[in-house]
Every structure is written in structure tokens, then in C-alpha cells.
Amino acid sequence: MSRKFTVIDEGFACAVCGTNVNPSGYTSRDHCSACLCSVHLDDNPGDRESGCGGVMRPLGLELNKKGRQIVYRCERCGVIKKNIAASDDNENLIIALSTRQM
């Protein structure tokens, strides 16, 4: 049985904008802080078990008990996922996402 959350806090070069993204220092880094894009690597957070590898583009923002969650859709397989917004995310893009209709 797979765990639902695996902490992997590592830096990476963004596949979309090329920004070198540093580890968050407090949880798993799962998206680019500059452009907010991600790559579809996980079935469950941090497990690295997805074979897709498609680009995850932000669709919108949800506010709930977990805080601000960015809603993503994979360009390759169409899966919808949510990631908690990080404290160093591009605030202008977060604001723009909050005004989008999903």
C-alpha cells in the first residue's frame, strides 16, 4: 500500500521557464515559484510513481482549510491535481489565478 504523502524537498530547474527553484525548506517543493508550473511526476504527493511527465499548468486557485491551493491540469493526460501555494510563489500570478473562472 502506497503512502499518501512522501516528503521530497529538493531544488530543480523548471521545465517551463528554466528558473532554478530552491528547496522550500519546510515541505515538498512541487512547483516552480516563478511561473507556478509543475511536472506530472506523482500519483500521490512525493511518490514519483507517475509515468506521465506532462507539464502541469495552473488553472485557478482554491481557498480552503489547507490554505491557498493551486489547481493544475496536466497537458498530456488531463489529470487535475492541487498543490498548496508556497510562501515564495510569484504573488502576482497567485492573484491572477484567484480571478480566473475554472
Secondary structure as GFF3:
##gff-version 3
##sequence-region A 1 102
A	DSSP	beta_strand	12	13	.	.	.	ID=ss1
A	DSSP	beta_strand	20	21	.	.	.	ID=ss2
A	DSSP	beta_strand	38	39	.	.	.	ID=ss3
A	DSSP	beta_strand	55	64	.	.	.	ID=ss4
A	DSSP	beta_strand	67	74	.	.	.	ID=ss5
A	DSSP	beta_strand	80	84	.	.	.	ID=ss6
A	DSSP	alpha_helix	91	98	.	.	.	ID=ss7
###
